Amino acid sequence: MKRIELYVDNNNRLNLIEYKNYDSKQESKILKGTQTYDYIKKLATSKIVDICEYQRKKDLLLEYKNYVINIISYDKVFSKRGLYPLAMNIKEYEENQALKKNKKRKVKRKNKYTSRRIIANGLALIMMGTWVYNLLEKENKLPDFSDVKTKITQLVDSAFFSSTLEIEDNSDKKETDILVTEEENLINISIDFEDRSSTEKAYITKAYYGDIISKYAKMYGLDPNLVIAVATQESGIHSEQTNKGGATGLMQIQNKVWIGENVTAYNFETNTKETVDVTLEKIQDVESNIKIGCMILQNALEYMNYNTLAGIQCYNMGYGNMNKVLNEYSKNCNKSVEEILSDVEDTNWLEYRSIINQGDQEYLEHVLSWAGEEINFKNVKKDGSLINIKIDNNMNSKKVY
């Protein structure tokens, strides 16, 4: 069994040393820089068999079938952007371990998670934090605090040295607390779209904003995975700056369209309609930006008679342009717009988006590309009934961006 060591040298460069076997002190391969990252990608194609951690040294030992990887000072190593494949490798292992444990649970209880799972998430946090920090620094969009890396490292260190962490076990809870009075049959649709769900951008958006998005998605009857995919397509990273297209924030709220206007949506937590005055200050705030974006998306779905695909496209094109697309298709298929929207499996209207010169003609496919290979969106109507749609990727070759 080979032994591989990963560490960061005094020049802040990632180094990799391969030994002939686990106990050997003789080096057979030494890699630096780009070669190291390419080698790591190959290593991460295998599955981890076990993980051991050494709290005092802050090292990790990843055991594979034919080799082991000794990560020396994991916080420094995982501050390097190229460690994304390995971080995801660890995350996959810990998720599989959690699934095995969940299968054995028979009663609802509080569960003690070992520090190992905290470490796995922490590694991804360090890697993502550095990646986002460098990206924002490059674009001069740094947030108010300048010690992002330090804060993330401290967070992971505190979790690492805690031998156990009590977390409420929510495995028996439903994904949503919304009362569904009527569940419609599952609708299956096949569409061609490329797969970007395993990219850094997809993972970062979900990790950084997933909790806030889930909060407001549930509040307005939207599937969190749908909102996350929309947010990833729109920008992926929140910024207070207005872009060249005149949009602001994670959900890319159009300034000219919404500032000074009201947006009204049904709030499932209060069971009442809620109205928000849209201001620049609100859409510059990440939480308000997500909230308003969810309200606009709910309106788009409702306007499209809860046709999920048309609602997603409408979020980008707007009501007027979507009406033009649907009316043009209506003329050619001898069906009314209402009939087209009611038949969710009828996706032929997609071919008529080219008549619109504004927006993204393939916005729907671009959003779906962030959502994964197996997509099942569940959105709730105001009356409490569930719109359950499964979307399969019909592409023979699923290109990853």
N, C-alpha and C positions, 0 to 999 in steps of 0.2 A: 504493500500500500504506500503510495507516494505521500509526502508531506509538503505542503506549500505554505509559505509565510507571506503575509501582507503587512506592510508597515509604511509609515511616512517618515522620511529621513529629515535631517536637520535643514535641508533646503526646501522643505515642504513639498517634496515630490514623492509620489507613490512608487514603492518598490515591491517587486515580487521575486521570491527565491523558491526554487523547486529543488527538493532533495530526492535522492533515489528511493528511499523508503522512510518509514515513520521515525525510526531510531537513528537514521544516518545523520552525520554532521557534514557529509561531503555534498557540496552544492553541485547540481547538474545543470541548472539553468538560472540565469539572473536577468530579469527584465525591468525596464524603466519606461515611464511615459506612455506613449500610444501603444506600444507592444504589450504593456501590462493590461491595459483596458481591453484590447482584443482577446487576450488570453482569458481574462475574467469572463467575457461573454461566452466563450466555449465552456468554461467550467460551470457556468450557471444554467447550462442546458440540461444538466443532470438534477436529480432530486436529492435533497438532503435526507440522510437517514437519521441523524441525531445532532443535537446542539449541546455543547457544554460551555459554561461560562466560568470565569475566574474573577471573582469580585475585586480582589485586592489589586490584581494586575490590570483589570479592565480589559482582558483579552477574551476572545471568543474562539471556540474550536468547532468548526463545521465538519461533520463527518459525512462523506459520500460513500458510494459503494467501493470505489477503487482508489480514493485519495481523501486526505483531510486538509482543510484550510485553517491555518492558525492566523487569526486577525489580531495583531498586536496594537493595543490602544485603539479599540474600535471607534471611539468618538472622533479621532483624528482621521482614521482611514475612511470612514463613511461621510466625512465632510467633502470628499471628492466626488464630483459629478458622475464620473464614469462607473461608480459602484452601483448604479441603479439596477442592472440585471441581478446582481448578487443580493441586493436588498429585497427585491421582489421574490427571489428564490427563498430567502429566509421567511418572508411574509407568507408565502404559499405553504411552507412547512408548518408554521404556527397555526394557520387557518385549518389545515388538515388535522392537526392535533386537537384543536378546539372542537371540530366536528365529531371526532371520535369520542370525546368526552361528553358532548351533548347527546349522543345516541344512548349513552348509559344512564342519563338522568331520567328518573321516573316521577319525581316530585319537584315542585318549584321551591327554590331555596337560594340563599346567598352562597356564591361560589368564590373560593380563594384562587386567584390566578397567580402562578409563579412569576417571578421577576423575568423569566426568560421570554414570556410573551410581551412584557413591557419593553424589553430590550429590542425585540424584533420591530415593534412599531417605532421605537426610538431611533433605530438605525435609519429607517425611512424618513423620519422627521429631520434628522441631521442632514441627510443627503438632500432632501427637498428644500430645507431652509437655506442651505448654501446655494442651491441652484436658483431659487427665487431671488435671493439676495443679490447674486451676481447679475441676474437678468434685470432687476429693478435698478441696480446701480448703473448698469450700462445704459438704460433708458432714462436715467435721472428721475426715477419715480420712487425713490426710497421713502418708506414711511417715516414717521417722526422719530422713532427710536433707531439708534445706529448699532445696537449690539444684538442684532437678530441671532447671529450664530452662537453668541455666548448664552443667550436666554434659552435657546433650544438645547444646547449642550447641558446646561444646568438642569433643565427639565428631565432629560434622559438620565443624567447621573443620579438625580434624586430617586427616580423610578428604579434604577439599576440596584442601588444599595438598599432598597426596601425589599426584604425577602418575600413578602406577600402583599397583595393589595386587594382589599375587599371591594368587590363590584357586584351590584345587584344583578342577578341572573334574570334577564328578560326573554329568555328563549321561549317561554310559554306564552308570551304576550303576542297579540296580533300586531301586524306591521302598522296598522292605523287604528286610532280610536274612533274614527268616524263611523256613525251608525249607518249601515247600508241597508236600505229597506227592500231593494230588489236588485238582484245580480243578473245581468244580461249574459247571454252565451258568449264564450270566448270566440273572438274573431281572429282568424289566421290570415296573414297577408305576407306576400313575398315581394321584396324590393331589392334592386341592385344598389349596394353602397359599399364603400371601402371601409376597412376596419382600422380605427385608430385608438381603440379602447385600451390597449396595453402600452401606450406611449407615456412619457413623463408628464406631458401636459394634462392628459386625462386623469392620471393618478394624483397630480398636485392639486387640481381643481377640486376633486372629491375630498382629498385629505384636508385642505385648508378651509373649504367653505361648506363641506357636506352637512355638518350639524346645523348651520344656520339655514341652509337650503331646505333640509328636511323639516325644520320647524315651520317655515312659511309654506312649503308645499302642502303639508298636512293641513295647515290652517285654511288653505284655499282649494282643497280637494284635488290636488295635483300629485302625480307620481313623482317622488323625489328623484328617481333616476332620469326622468324626462327633463326636469328642471336643471339637474346637474349637466346633462348633455347639452342643453340650450346654453347654459352659462359657459361651458367649455368652448362651444362654437363661437359665442359672442366675443369672448376675450380670454377666459381662462384665469386671468389675474385681475383683481380689482385695482382701479386707479381713480384718483379724484380728477385727473386731467381729462378734458374733452378731446376726443381724437379728431382727425381731419374730416371724418364723416359727420361730425356734430353729435356724437353719442358719448355718454359718460357711464363709467362703472362696469362692474362685472356683467350685468345684464344688458349693457349698452342701450340705455334709455336715450331716445332721441330728444335733444334739448328743444329744438324748434317745435316738435310735435307735442311734448308733454309739459314743459315748464310753464306754469301759470294755469294749467288745466287741472281738472279733477279726474281721478280714476276710481271707479266703484266696482267692488267685487263682493261675492258672498263669503262671509267668514263662517266656517263650519264650527269654530270653537264657541262663538257667540250666537250662532244660528240667526244672524241678521246680516243685512247688507252693510258694508263698510265703505266710507268715502275718504280718500286721502287727497290733500292738496299737494300737487307735485311742485317742488322747488329745487333749485340747483343744489342747495345745502343737503337736501334729502337724498338726491341721487348720487351725491358725492360720498355719502356715508354708506359703507358696504352693507349693513343690515337693512337700512331703508331701501337701498338699491335693489336688493334681492326681494324684499317685500313687494315693492311696486312692480318689479318684473313679474312676479308670480300673479299679481292682480291683473296685469296686462295679458298674460298668457291665459288666465282663466277666461277673460273676455274674448280672446281670440278663439278659444275652443267653443265657447257658447255661441259666438257669432257664426261659426262654421257648423252649427247644429251638433256639436260634440263629435264631429268627425276628426279624430286625433291627427291624422296626416295633414288634413287641410288646416287645422288649427295651428300646427307647428309652422307650416309655410306662411300662414297669415301673420304670425308673430314678426316675421321679417318683412313681408311684402306690404302688409297693411290691408285694411278692409276693402278699399277701393280697387286696388290692383287684383286682389283675390276675386272680387266680383267680376272683373273683366275676364279673368282666366276661366272662371266657371261658366260665365255667360257664353263665351266663345265655344267652349266644349258642348254646352247645352244646345247650341245651334246645329252642331254636327252629329249629335247622338239622339236627337228627338226625345230628350229627357229634360225635365225641369231641374233647376238648380237644387230645389228641395229633394228631388229624387236622387240626384247625384250624391248629395251629402249624406243622405240616409243609407245609401249603399256604400259602406266603407270599403268593401272589397273592390269597388270600381275605382281604379287608380289611373285611368286613362287621361284624366284631367291634367296629370303631371306633364304630359307632352305639350300642353298649351301654355306653359309658363314662359315660353320663349317670346311671347308677344309683349311681355313686360320688360322694359329696359332698365327698370330700377330694382334695387335690392339684389338678392342672391337667387338666381333661378333654380339652383339645386340646393337650397337651404335645407330642405327636409332630409336629403341624403347626407348632407354634411353633419347635421345634428345626430342622425342615427349612427354615424360612423364612430361617435364617442361613446355610444351606449352599450357596446358589446355585441357578441355574436348571437346570444340568446336575449331577445328584447321582449319584455312583457310589461306594457304600460297600463296602469290602472288609475283612471281618473274618475272623479265622482261628480255627478250632476247635482244641481241645486236641490232636486227632490230626493237626493240620497241614493239614487240608483248608480250602479257601477258600470263604467265603460271599460271593458277588459279586452285589450288588443295585443296579440302576439305578432311580432314582425320578424320574419326570417330573411337572412341575407341570401339573395338569389344569385350572387356573383360566383362564378366557377373558381375564379382566382381572387382571393380576398387580400388585396394588397394592403400592407401596413405602411402608413406614412413614415 
